[in-house]
Amino acid sequence: MADKQIAGESILLSHLKKIGIVHLHGIERYIDRNRFKRCFLITPVTPHENVLSYAQKIPSLEIIVSHNFREEKRKITETYPEAKLITVDPYHLAGRDGMLDA
């Protein structure tokens, strides 16, 4: 998880019940628009294989399957202490199409 870190970089973090392709499209837009260096999506359910294969095409994205969002957020904060952690509501990621995907 930890590689080269730039002081003051921004990390996008979101907690989703279920990740779909539309969420990943939203993540791509968010990363491009706001220039996030890394993005972590935390979900309690393993995503569909098509979602996982699409997610591999987004180099700064990491999907974490865990039921404990706070623990994962703490680990990320400890791993990247200099980074600015920005938590985003999953509905903002998917926009209007979020209800179609999950």
Buried (B, 14 or more C-beta within 10 A) or exposed (E): EEEEBEEEBBBBBBBBEBBBBBBBBBBBEBBEEEEBBBBBBBBEEEBEEEBEEBBEEBEBBBBBEEEEBEEBBEBBEEEBEEBEBBEBEBBEBBEEEBEEBB
